[in-house]
Amino acid sequence: MTDKAEAKLNEAAGAVEEKIGEWTGSRKHQAKGAARRYPAQASYAVQDAADCVVKSVRDNPATGLAVAASLGIIVGFLLGRK
């Protein structure tokens, strides 16, 4: 199963469990549903952002290289400080 499909499945399962908790008045099911649903939404958003970055780097490899080099210089500077 792909990551996006799994994230959507977890999101749907969390929403269902949260609704069951609301209907039955079970705070435990509400909390478990929310705990399952929101990380799935965040995972889906991160995967979309990563796909966007990959597409941008494929379209403009020089820009991607410049950004990576800049980040490398900044990290090197921060780690090299005493």
PyMOL Python script that loads the backbone (N, CA, C, O; Angstrom):
from pymol import cmd

cmd.read_pdbstr("""\
ATOM      1  N   MET A   1       0.847  -1.171   0.000  1.00  0.00           N
ATOM      2  CA  MET A   1       0.000   0.000   0.000  1.00  0.00           C
ATOM      3  C   MET A   1       0.896   1.239   0.000  1.00  0.00           C
ATOM      4  O   MET A   1       1.900   1.281   0.711  1.00  0.00           O
ATOM      5  N   THR A   2       0.537   2.238  -0.790  1.00  0.00           N
ATOM      6  CA  THR A   2       1.356   3.441  -0.848  1.00  0.00           C
ATOM      7  C   THR A   2       1.175   4.266   0.420  1.00  0.00           C
ATOM      8  O   THR A   2       0.204   4.101   1.159  1.00  0.00           O
ATOM      9  N   ASP A   3       2.129   5.151   0.649  1.00  0.00           N
ATOM     10  CA  ASP A   3       2.078   5.980   1.857  1.00  0.00           C
ATOM     11  C   ASP A   3       0.849   6.887   1.872  1.00  0.00           C
ATOM     12  O   ASP A   3       0.216   7.071   2.912  1.00  0.00           O
ATOM     13  N   LYS A   4       0.516   7.455   0.700  1.00  0.00           N
ATOM     14  CA  LYS A   4      -0.645   8.350   0.650  1.00  0.00           C
ATOM     15  C   LYS A   4      -1.939   7.593   0.924  1.00  0.00           C
ATOM     16  O   LYS A   4      -2.813   8.079   1.642  1.00  0.00           O
ATOM     17  N   ALA A   5      -2.052   6.413   0.354  1.00  0.00           N
ATOM     18  CA  ALA A   5      -3.264   5.618   0.574  1.00  0.00           C
ATOM     19  C   ALA A   5      -3.373   5.207   2.038  1.00  0.00           C
ATOM     20  O   ALA A   5      -4.460   5.219   2.615  1.00  0.00           O
ATOM     21  N   GLU A   6      -2.244   4.844   2.633  1.00  0.00           N
ATOM     22  CA  GLU A   6      -2.248   4.457   4.045  1.00  0.00           C
ATOM     23  C   GLU A   6      -2.606   5.645   4.934  1.00  0.00           C
ATOM     24  O   GLU A   6      -3.334   5.490   5.915  1.00  0.00           O
ATOM     25  N   ALA A   7      -2.097   6.830   4.595  1.00  0.00           N
ATOM     26  CA  ALA A   7      -2.419   8.025   5.379  1.00  0.00           C
ATOM     27  C   ALA A   7      -3.909   8.345   5.279  1.00  0.00           C
ATOM     28  O   ALA A   7      -4.542   8.689   6.277  1.00  0.00           O
ATOM     29  N   LYS A   8      -4.464   8.231   4.079  1.00  0.00           N
ATOM     30  CA  LYS A   8      -5.898   8.484   3.901  1.00  0.00           C
ATOM     31  C   LYS A   8      -6.735   7.453   4.661  1.00  0.00           C
ATOM     32  O   LYS A   8      -7.762   7.791   5.249  1.00  0.00           O
ATOM     33  N   LEU A   9      -6.293   6.203   4.644  1.00  0.00           N
ATOM     34  CA  LEU A   9      -7.007   5.152   5.364  1.00  0.00           C
ATOM     35  C   LEU A   9      -6.977   5.412   6.868  1.00  0.00           C
ATOM     36  O   LEU A   9      -7.997   5.269   7.541  1.00  0.00           O
ATOM     37  N   ASN A  10      -5.818   5.792   7.399  1.00  0.00           N
ATOM     38  CA  ASN A  10      -5.712   6.114   8.826  1.00  0.00           C
ATOM     39  C   ASN A  10      -6.560   7.328   9.184  1.00  0.00           C
ATOM     40  O   ASN A  10      -7.172   7.375  10.251  1.00  0.00           O
ATOM     41  N   GLU A  11      -6.591   8.308   8.288  1.00  0.00           N
ATOM     42  CA  GLU A  11      -7.402   9.504   8.535  1.00  0.00           C
ATOM     43  C   GLU A  11      -8.883   9.134   8.607  1.00  0.00           C
ATOM     44  O   GLU A  11      -9.599   9.588   9.500  1.00  0.00           O
ATOM     45  N   ALA A  12      -9.336   8.309   7.664  1.00  0.00           N
ATOM     46  CA  ALA A  12     -10.741   7.894   7.655  1.00  0.00           C
ATOM     47  C   ALA A  12     -11.073   7.043   8.880  1.00  0.00           C
ATOM     48  O   ALA A  12     -12.124   7.217   9.496  1.00  0.00           O
ATOM     49  N   ALA A  13     -10.180   6.130   9.226  1.00  0.00           N
ATOM     50  CA  ALA A  13     -10.417   5.279  10.398  1.00  0.00           C
ATOM     51  C   ALA A  13     -10.457   6.115  11.673  1.00  0.00           C
ATOM     52  O   ALA A  13     -11.267   5.858  12.564  1.00  0.00           O
ATOM     53  N   GLY A  14      -9.589   7.105  11.758  1.00  0.00           N
ATOM     54  CA  GLY A  14      -9.591   7.984  12.926  1.00  0.00           C
ATOM     55  C   GLY A  14     -10.865   8.799  13.021  1.00  0.00           C
ATOM     56  O   GLY A  14     -11.415   8.987  14.107  1.00  0.00           O
ATOM     57  N   ALA A  15     -11.336   9.288  11.867  1.00  0.00           N
ATOM     58  CA  ALA A  15     -12.577  10.063  11.863  1.00  0.00           C
ATOM     59  C   ALA A  15     -13.758   9.198  12.295  1.00  0.00           C
ATOM     60  O   ALA A  15     -14.618   9.650  13.050  1.00  0.00           O
ATOM     61  N   VAL A  16     -13.799   7.955  11.817  1.00  0.00           N
ATOM     62  CA  VAL A  16     -14.881   7.041  12.200  1.00  0.00           C
ATOM     63  C   VAL A  16     -14.826   6.753  13.695  1.00  0.00           C
ATOM     64  O   VAL A  16     -15.848   6.796  14.380  1.00  0.00           O
ATOM     65  N   GLU A  17     -13.628   6.460  14.195  1.00  0.00           N
ATOM     66  CA  GLU A  17     -13.497   6.151  15.624  1.00  0.00           C
ATOM     67  C   GLU A  17     -13.866   7.362  16.481  1.00  0.00           C
ATOM     68  O   GLU A  17     -14.472   7.221  17.542  1.00  0.00           O
ATOM     69  N   GLU A  18     -13.496   8.546  16.012  1.00  0.00           N
ATOM     70  CA  GLU A  18     -13.842   9.764  16.751  1.00  0.00           C
ATOM     71  C   GLU A  18     -15.359   9.967  16.775  1.00  0.00           C
ATOM     72  O   GLU A  18     -15.918  10.342  17.806  1.00  0.00           O
ATOM     73  N   LYS A  19     -16.029   9.719  15.640  1.00  0.00           N
ATOM     74  CA  LYS A  19     -17.493   9.850  15.576  1.00  0.00           C
ATOM     75  C   LYS A  19     -18.175   8.825  16.482  1.00  0.00           C
ATOM     76  O   LYS A  19     -19.152   9.145  17.160  1.00  0.00           O
ATOM     77  N   ILE A  20     -17.662   7.603  16.494  1.00  0.00           N
ATOM     78  CA  ILE A  20     -18.228   6.576  17.384  1.00  0.00           C
ATOM     79  C   ILE A  20     -18.105   7.031  18.832  1.00  0.00           C
ATOM     80  O   ILE A  20     -19.022   6.842  19.631  1.00  0.00           O
ATOM     81  N   GLY A  21     -16.977   7.627  19.160  1.00  0.00           N
ATOM     82  CA  GLY A  21     -16.786   8.150  20.510  1.00  0.00           C
ATOM     83  C   GLY A  21     -17.772   9.249  20.844  1.00  0.00           C
ATOM     84  O   GLY A  21     -18.255   9.334  21.973  1.00  0.00           O
ATOM     85  N   GLU A  22     -18.078  10.107  19.851  1.00  0.00           N
ATOM     86  CA  GLU A  22     -19.062  11.172  20.079  1.00  0.00           C
ATOM     87  C   GLU A  22     -20.453  10.579  20.290  1.00  0.00           C
ATOM     88  O   GLU A  22     -21.186  11.009  21.181  1.00  0.00           O
ATOM     89  N   TRP A  23     -20.815   9.592  19.470  1.00  0.00           N
ATOM     90  CA  TRP A  23     -22.147   8.992  19.566  1.00  0.00           C
ATOM     91  C   TRP A  23     -22.339   8.241  20.874  1.00  0.00           C
ATOM     92  O   TRP A  23     -23.415   8.290  21.472  1.00  0.00           O
ATOM     93  N   THR A  24     -21.300   7.550  21.318  1.00  0.00           N
ATOM     94  CA  THR A  24     -21.426   6.751  22.539  1.00  0.00           C
ATOM     95  C   THR A  24     -21.042   7.534  23.790  1.00  0.00           C
ATOM     96  O   THR A  24     -21.267   7.070  24.908  1.00  0.00           O
ATOM     97  N   GLY A  25     -20.470   8.706  23.609  1.00  0.00           N
ATOM     98  CA  GLY A  25     -20.032   9.504  24.750  1.00  0.00           C
ATOM     99  C   GLY A  25     -18.718   9.010  25.339  1.00  0.00           C
ATOM    100  O   GLY A  25     -18.367   9.357  26.466  1.00  0.00           O
ATOM    101  N   SER A  26     -18.005   8.213  24.585  1.00  0.00           N
ATOM    102  CA  SER A  26     -16.742   7.643  25.063  1.00  0.00           C
ATOM    103  C   SER A  26     -15.586   8.585  24.736  1.00  0.00           C
ATOM    104  O   SER A  26     -15.199   8.732  23.577  1.00  0.00           O
ATOM    105  N   ARG A  27     -15.050   9.212  25.758  1.00  0.00           N
ATOM    106  CA  ARG A  27     -13.904  10.107  25.547  1.00  0.00           C
ATOM    107  C   ARG A  27     -12.676   9.333  25.068  1.00  0.00           C
ATOM    108  O   ARG A  27     -11.835   9.864  24.342  1.00  0.00           O
ATOM    109  N   LYS A  28     -12.591   8.073  25.487  1.00  0.00           N
ATOM    110  CA  LYS A  28     -11.459   7.236  25.081  1.00  0.00           C
ATOM    111  C   LYS A  28     -11.441   7.066  23.558  1.00  0.00           C
ATOM    112  O   LYS A  28     -10.394   7.214  22.927  1.00  0.00           O
ATOM    113  N   HIS A  29     -12.595   6.755  22.974  1.00  0.00           N
ATOM    114  CA  HIS A  29     -12.663   6.586  21.526  1.00  0.00           C
ATOM    115  C   HIS A  29     -12.460   7.914  20.799  1.00  0.00           C
ATOM    116  O   HIS A  29     -11.852   7.954  19.730  1.00  0.00           O
ATOM    117  N   GLN A  30     -12.966   8.991  21.377  1.00  0.00           N
ATOM    118  CA  GLN A  30     -12.753  10.301  20.763  1.00  0.00           C
ATOM    119  C   GLN A  30     -11.265  10.631  20.708  1.00  0.00           C
ATOM    120  O   GLN A  30     -10.759  11.080  19.680  1.00  0.00           O
ATOM    121  N   ALA A  31     -10.576  10.406  21.812  1.00  0.00           N
ATOM    122  CA  ALA A  31      -9.145  10.718  21.876  1.00  0.00           C
ATOM    123  C   ALA A  31      -8.339   9.812  20.945  1.00  0.00           C
ATOM    124  O   ALA A  31      -7.431  10.271  20.252  1.00  0.00           O
ATOM    125  N   LYS A  32      -8.681   8.517  20.936  1.00  0.00           N
ATOM    126  CA  LYS A  32      -7.961   7.594  20.063  1.00  0.00           C
ATOM    127  C   LYS A  32      -8.192   7.937  18.594  1.00  0.00           C
ATOM    128  O   LYS A  32      -7.274   7.845  17.779  1.00  0.00           O
ATOM    129  N   GLY A  33      -9.416   8.333  18.260  1.00  0.00           N
ATOM    130  CA  GLY A  33      -9.722   8.711  16.879  1.00  0.00           C
ATOM    131  C   GLY A  33      -8.971   9.953  16.453  1.00  0.00           C
ATOM    132  O   GLY A  33      -8.425  10.015  15.351  1.00  0.00           O
ATOM    133  N   ALA A  34      -8.947  10.949  17.338  1.00  0.00           N
ATOM    134  CA  ALA A  34      -8.222  12.180  17.019  1.00  0.00           C
ATOM    135  C   ALA A  34      -6.724  11.916  16.917  1.00  0.00           C
ATOM    136  O   ALA A  34      -6.046  12.466  16.050  1.00  0.00           O
ATOM    137  N   ALA A  35      -6.216  11.073  17.807  1.00  0.00           N
ATOM    138  CA  ALA A  35      -4.783  10.758  17.785  1.00  0.00           C
ATOM    139  C   ALA A  35      -4.402  10.006  16.516  1.00  0.00           C
ATOM    140  O   ALA A  35      -3.256  10.078  16.070  1.00  0.00           O
ATOM    141  N   ARG A  36      -5.335   9.301  15.947  1.00  0.00           N
ATOM    142  CA  ARG A  36      -5.059   8.554  14.719  1.00  0.00           C
ATOM    143  C   ARG A  36      -5.273   9.420  13.480  1.00  0.00           C
ATOM    144  O   ARG A  36      -4.591   9.249  12.470  1.00  0.00           O
ATOM    145  N   ARG A  37      -6.218  10.342  13.565  1.00  0.00           N
ATOM    146  CA  ARG A  37      -6.594  11.134  12.400  1.00  0.00           C
ATOM    147  C   ARG A  37      -5.613  12.255  12.091  1.00  0.00           C
ATOM    148  O   ARG A  37      -5.211  12.421  10.939  1.00  0.00           O
ATOM    149  N   TYR A  38      -5.222  13.025  13.101  1.00  0.00           N
ATOM    150  CA  TYR A  38      -4.421  14.215  12.831  1.00  0.00           C
ATOM    151  C   TYR A  38      -3.002  13.919  12.355  1.00  0.00           C
ATOM    152  O   TYR A  38      -2.511  14.634  11.481  1.00  0.00           O
ATOM    153  N   PRO A  39      -2.317  12.905  12.881  1.00  0.00           N
ATOM    154  CA  PRO A  39      -1.006  12.582  12.299  1.00  0.00           C
ATOM    155  C   PRO A  39      -1.114  12.132  10.843  1.00  0.00           C
ATOM    156  O   PRO A  39      -0.210  12.386  10.048  1.00  0.00           O
ATOM    157  N   ALA A  40      -2.212  11.466  10.492  1.00  0.00           N
ATOM    158  CA  ALA A  40      -2.405  11.047   9.108  1.00  0.00           C
ATOM    159  C   ALA A  40      -2.543  12.267   8.208  1.00  0.00           C
ATOM    160  O   ALA A  40      -1.996  12.287   7.105  1.00  0.00           O
ATOM    161  N   GLN A  41      -3.269  13.288   8.668  1.00  0.00           N
ATOM    162  CA  GLN A  41      -3.401  14.515   7.891  1.00  0.00           C
ATOM    163  C   GLN A  41      -2.054  15.211   7.744  1.00  0.00           C
ATOM    164  O   GLN A  41      -1.722  15.700   6.665  1.00  0.00           O
ATOM    165  N   ALA A  42      -1.286  15.258   8.812  1.00  0.00           N
ATOM    166  CA  ALA A  42       0.030  15.893   8.760  1.00  0.00           C
ATOM    167  C   ALA A  42       0.955  15.120   7.825  1.00  0.00           C
ATOM    168  O   ALA A  42       1.718  15.717   7.065  1.00  0.00           O
ATOM    169  N   SER A  43       0.886  13.799   7.884  1.00  0.00           N
ATOM    170  CA  SER A  43       1.713  12.966   7.013  1.00  0.00           C
ATOM    171  C   SER A  43       1.367  13.224   5.552  1.00  0.00           C
ATOM    172  O   SER A  43       2.259  13.311   4.708  1.00  0.00           O
ATOM    173  N   TYR A  44       0.093  13.345   5.253  1.00  0.00           N
ATOM    174  CA  TYR A  44      -0.344  13.603   3.886  1.00  0.00           C
ATOM    175  C   TYR A  44       0.157  14.966   3.408  1.00  0.00           C
ATOM    176  O   TYR A  44       0.588  15.101   2.263  1.00  0.00           O
ATOM    177  N   ALA A  45       0.102  15.969   4.275  1.00  0.00           N
ATOM    178  CA  ALA A  45       0.577  17.302   3.904  1.00  0.00           C
ATOM    179  C   ALA A  45       2.081  17.307   3.670  1.00  0.00           C
ATOM    180  O   ALA A  45       2.558  17.958   2.741  1.00  0.00           O
ATOM    181  N   VAL A  46       2.833  16.594   4.498  1.00  0.00           N
ATOM    182  CA  VAL A  46       4.289  16.522   4.334  1.00  0.00           C
ATOM    183  C   VAL A  46       4.636  15.802   3.035  1.00  0.00           C
ATOM    184  O   VAL A  46       5.556  16.211   2.327  1.00  0.00           O
ATOM    185  N   GLN A  47       3.910  14.741   2.720  1.00  0.00           N
ATOM    186  CA  GLN A  47       4.172  14.016   1.477  1.00  0.00           C
ATOM    187  C   GLN A  47       3.882  14.887   0.262  1.00  0.00           C
ATOM    188  O   GLN A  47       4.621  14.840  -0.722  1.00  0.00           O
ATOM    189  N   ASP A  48       2.815  15.683   0.317  1.00  0.00           N
ATOM    190  CA  ASP A  48       2.519  16.601  -0.781  1.00  0.00           C
ATOM    191  C   ASP A  48       3.613  17.649  -0.932  1.00  0.00           C
ATOM    192  O   ASP A  48       4.012  17.976  -2.050  1.00  0.00           O
ATOM    193  N   ALA A  49       4.101  18.176   0.192  1.00  0.00           N
ATOM    194  CA  ALA A  49       5.178  19.166   0.140  1.00  0.00           C
ATOM    195  C   ALA A  49       6.448  18.550  -0.434  1.00  0.00           C
ATOM    196  O   ALA A  49       7.142  19.187  -1.226  1.00  0.00           O
ATOM    197  N   ALA A  50       6.757  17.322  -0.042  1.00  0.00           N
ATOM    198  CA  ALA A  50       7.947  16.643  -0.567  1.00  0.00           C
ATOM    199  C   ALA A  50       7.816  16.411  -2.068  1.00  0.00           C
ATOM    200  O   ALA A  50       8.784  16.582  -2.809  1.00  0.00           O
ATOM    201  N   ASP A  51       6.630  16.026  -2.520  1.00  0.00           N
ATOM    202  CA  ASP A  51       6.408  15.847  -3.953  1.00  0.00           C
ATOM    203  C   ASP A  51       6.600  17.157  -4.705  1.00  0.00           C
ATOM    204  O   ASP A  51       7.147  17.173  -5.808  1.00  0.00           O
ATOM    205  N   CYS A  52       6.150  18.250  -4.109  1.00  0.00           N
ATOM    206  CA  CYS A  52       6.307  19.571  -4.721  1.00  0.00           C
ATOM    207  C   CYS A  52       7.783  19.950  -4.828  1.00  0.00           C
ATOM    208  O   CYS A  52       8.216  20.489  -5.847  1.00  0.00           O
ATOM    209  N   VAL A  53       8.553  19.669  -3.781  1.00  0.00           N
ATOM    210  CA  VAL A  53       9.986  19.974  -3.794  1.00  0.00           C
ATOM    211  C   VAL A  53      10.695  19.142  -4.855  1.00  0.00           C
ATOM    212  O   VAL A  53      11.541  19.657  -5.586  1.00  0.00           O
ATOM    213  N   VAL A  54      10.357  17.865  -4.942  1.00  0.00           N
ATOM    214  CA  VAL A  54      10.979  16.994  -5.945  1.00  0.00           C
ATOM    215  C   VAL A  54      10.684  17.513  -7.345  1.00  0.00           C
ATOM    216  O   VAL A  54      11.573  17.541  -8.196  1.00  0.00           O
ATOM    217  N   LYS A  55       9.450  17.923  -7.590  1.00  0.00           N
ATOM    218  CA  LYS A  55       9.082  18.453  -8.906  1.00  0.00           C
ATOM    219  C   LYS A  55       9.847  19.738  -9.207  1.00  0.00           C
ATOM    220  O   LYS A  55      10.323  19.933 -10.325  1.00  0.00           O
ATOM    221  N   SER A  56       9.966  20.612  -8.210  1.00  0.00           N
ATOM    222  CA  SER A  56      10.685  21.868  -8.410  1.00  0.00           C
ATOM    223  C   SER A  56      12.157  21.628  -8.717  1.00  0.00           C
ATOM    224  O   SER A  56      12.729  22.298  -9.578  1.00  0.00           O
ATOM    225  N   VAL A  57      12.772  20.683  -8.023  1.00  0.00           N
ATOM    226  CA  VAL A  57      14.187  20.390  -8.256  1.00  0.00           C
ATOM    227  C   VAL A  57      14.382  19.760  -9.628  1.00  0.00           C
ATOM    228  O   VAL A  57      15.377  20.030 -10.300  1.00  0.00           O
ATOM    229  N   ARG A  58      13.446  18.927 -10.045  1.00  0.00           N
ATOM    230  CA  ARG A  58      13.554  18.338 -11.388  1.00  0.00           C
ATOM    231  C   ARG A  58      13.405  19.406 -12.460  1.00  0.00           C
ATOM    232  O   ARG A  58      14.080  19.350 -13.488  1.00  0.00           O
ATOM    233  N   ASP A  59      12.528  20.380 -12.231  1.00  0.00           N
ATOM    234  CA  ASP A  59      12.328  21.448 -13.207  1.00  0.00           C
ATOM    235  C   ASP A  59      13.498  22.425 -13.228  1.00  0.00           C
ATOM    236  O   ASP A  59      13.873  22.910 -14.295  1.00  0.00           O
ATOM    237  N   ASN A  60      14.083  22.725 -12.063  1.00  0.00           N
ATOM    238  CA  ASN A  60      15.182  23.690 -11.941  1.00  0.00           C
ATOM    239  C   ASN A  60      16.296  23.101 -11.082  1.00  0.00           C
ATOM    240  O   ASN A  60      16.395  23.431  -9.901  1.00  0.00           O
ATOM    241  N   PRO A  61      17.135  22.238 -11.650  1.00  0.00           N
ATOM    242  CA  PRO A  61      18.163  21.594 -10.834  1.00  0.00           C
ATOM    243  C   PRO A  61      19.207  22.573 -10.288  1.00  0.00           C
ATOM    244  O   PRO A  61      19.754  22.342  -9.210  1.00  0.00           O
ATOM    245  N   ALA A  62      19.487  23.644 -11.001  1.00  0.00           N
ATOM    246  CA  ALA A  62      20.485  24.612 -10.523  1.00  0.00           C
ATOM    247  C   ALA A  62      20.002  25.295  -9.247  1.00  0.00           C
ATOM    248  O   ALA A  62      20.788  25.520  -8.327  1.00  0.00           O
ATOM    249  N   THR A  63      18.741  25.619  -9.189  1.00  0.00           N
ATOM    250  CA  THR A  63      18.180  26.244  -7.993  1.00  0.00           C
ATOM    251  C   THR A  63      18.226  25.278  -6.815  1.00  0.00           C
ATOM    252  O   THR A  63      18.560  25.671  -5.697  1.00  0.00           O
ATOM    253  N   GLY A  64      17.892  24.023  -7.064  1.00  0.00           N
ATOM    254  CA  GLY A  64      17.958  23.016  -6.009  1.00  0.00           C
ATOM    255  C   GLY A  64      19.367  22.838  -5.485  1.00  0.00           C
ATOM    256  O   GLY A  64      19.572  22.681  -4.281  1.00  0.00           O
ATOM    257  N   LEU A  65      20.338  22.864  -6.383  1.00  0.00           N
ATOM    258  CA  LEU A  65      21.737  22.743  -5.980  1.00  0.00           C
ATOM    259  C   LEU A  65      22.174  23.950  -5.160  1.00  0.00           C
ATOM    260  O   LEU A  65      22.894  23.804  -4.173  1.00  0.00           O
ATOM    261  N   ALA A  66      21.741  25.143  -5.565  1.00  0.00           N
ATOM    262  CA  ALA A  66      22.092  26.362  -4.823  1.00  0.00           C
ATOM    263  C   ALA A  66      21.494  26.341  -3.415  1.00  0.00           C
ATOM    264  O   ALA A  66      22.160  26.725  -2.454  1.00  0.00           O
ATOM    265  N   VAL A  67      20.268  25.905  -3.293  1.00  0.00           N
ATOM    266  CA  VAL A  67      19.626  25.833  -1.977  1.00  0.00           C
ATOM    267  C   VAL A  67      20.338  24.808  -1.100  1.00  0.00           C
ATOM    268  O   VAL A  67      20.591  25.067   0.077  1.00  0.00           O
ATOM    269  N   ALA A  68      20.664  23.646  -1.665  1.00  0.00           N
ATOM    270  CA  ALA A  68      21.358  22.608  -0.896  1.00  0.00           C
ATOM    271  C   ALA A  68      22.732  23.093  -0.449  1.00  0.00           C
ATOM    272  O   ALA A  68      23.140  22.839   0.685  1.00  0.00           O
ATOM    273  N   ALA A  69      23.446  23.787  -1.329  1.00  0.00           N
ATOM    274  CA  ALA A  69      24.767  24.310  -0.969  1.00  0.00           C
ATOM    275  C   ALA A  69      24.653  25.358   0.131  1.00  0.00           C
ATOM    276  O   ALA A  69      25.460  25.377   1.060  1.00  0.00           O
ATOM    277  N   SER A  70      23.661  26.222   0.027  1.00  0.00           N
ATOM    278  CA  SER A  70      23.459  27.253   1.054  1.00  0.00           C
ATOM    279  C   SER A  70      23.165  26.627   2.410  1.00  0.00           C
ATOM    280  O   SER A  70      23.717  27.044   3.428  1.00  0.00           O
ATOM    281  N   LEU A  71      22.299  25.632   2.417  1.00  0.00           N
ATOM    282  CA  LEU A  71      21.990  24.950   3.676  1.00  0.00           C
ATOM    283  C   LEU A  71      23.221  24.250   4.238  1.00  0.00           C
ATOM    284  O   LEU A  71      23.429  24.237   5.451  1.00  0.00           O
ATOM    285  N   GLY A  72      24.031  23.674   3.369  1.00  0.00           N
ATOM    286  CA  GLY A  72      25.261  23.025   3.813  1.00  0.00           C
ATOM    287  C   GLY A  72      26.226  24.007   4.446  1.00  0.00           C
ATOM    288  O   GLY A  72      26.858  23.697   5.457  1.00  0.00           O
ATOM    289  N   ILE A  73      26.345  25.187   3.863  1.00  0.00           N
ATOM    290  CA  ILE A  73      27.225  26.222   4.414  1.00  0.00           C
ATOM    291  C   ILE A  73      26.710  26.687   5.773  1.00  0.00           C
ATOM    292  O   ILE A  73      27.489  26.849   6.712  1.00  0.00           O
ATOM    293  N   ILE A  74      25.412  26.898   5.874  1.00  0.00           N
ATOM    294  CA  ILE A  74      24.828  27.359   7.145  1.00  0.00           C
ATOM    295  C   ILE A  74      25.011  26.311   8.236  1.00  0.00           C
ATOM    296  O   ILE A  74      25.409  26.641   9.353  1.00  0.00           O
ATOM    297  N   VAL A  75      24.725  25.053   7.920  1.00  0.00           N
ATOM    298  CA  VAL A  75      24.892  23.984   8.913  1.00  0.00           C
ATOM    299  C   VAL A  75      26.357  23.845   9.303  1.00  0.00           C
ATOM    300  O   VAL A  75      26.672  23.664  10.479  1.00  0.00           O
ATOM    301  N   GLY A  76      27.254  23.929   8.325  1.00  0.00           N
ATOM    302  CA  GLY A  76      28.688  23.856   8.623  1.00  0.00           C
ATOM    303  C   GLY A  76      29.141  24.996   9.508  1.00  0.00           C
ATOM    304  O   GLY A  76      29.946  24.801  10.419  1.00  0.00           O
ATOM    305  N   PHE A  77      28.630  26.183   9.247  1.00  0.00           N
ATOM    306  CA  PHE A  77      28.978  27.343  10.069  1.00  0.00           C
ATOM    307  C   PHE A  77      28.487  27.157  11.504  1.00  0.00           C
ATOM    308  O   PHE A  77      29.221  27.425  12.455  1.00  0.00           O
ATOM    309  N   LEU A  78      27.249  26.700  11.653  1.00  0.00           N
ATOM    310  CA  LEU A  78      26.689  26.514  12.997  1.00  0.00           C
ATOM    311  C   LEU A  78      27.395  25.403  13.768  1.00  0.00           C
ATOM    312  O   LEU A  78      27.617  25.528  14.972  1.00  0.00           O
ATOM    313  N   LEU A  79      27.744  24.329  13.088  1.00  0.00           N
ATOM    314  CA  LEU A  79      28.428  23.229  13.765  1.00  0.00           C
ATOM    315  C   LEU A  79      29.893  23.547  14.047  1.00  0.00           C
ATOM    316  O   LEU A  79      30.484  22.993  14.974  1.00  0.00           O
ATOM    317  N   GLY A  80      30.475  24.433  13.254  1.00  0.00           N
ATOM    318  CA  GLY A  80      31.884  24.772  13.430  1.00  0.00           C
ATOM    319  C   GLY A  80      32.134  25.803  14.510  1.00  0.00           C
ATOM    320  O   GLY A  80      33.280  26.022  14.903  1.00  0.00           O
ATOM    321  N   ARG A  81      31.087  26.438  14.995  1.00  0.00           N
ATOM    322  CA  ARG A  81      31.256  27.450  16.055  1.00  0.00           C
ATOM    323  C   ARG A  81      31.600  26.786  17.371  1.00  0.00           C
ATOM    324  O   ARG A  81      31.131  25.690  17.677  1.00  0.00           O
ATOM    325  N   LYS A  82      32.426  27.470  18.141  1.00  0.00           N
ATOM    326  CA  LYS A  82      32.808  26.917  19.454  1.00  0.00           C
ATOM    327  C   LYS A  82      32.374  27.825  20.560  1.00  0.00           C
ATOM    328  O   LYS A  82      32.608  27.527  21.731  1.00  0.00           O
TER     329      LYS A  82
END
""", "prot")
cmd.dss("prot")
cmd.show_as("cartoon", "prot")
cmd.util.cbc("prot")
cmd.orient("prot")
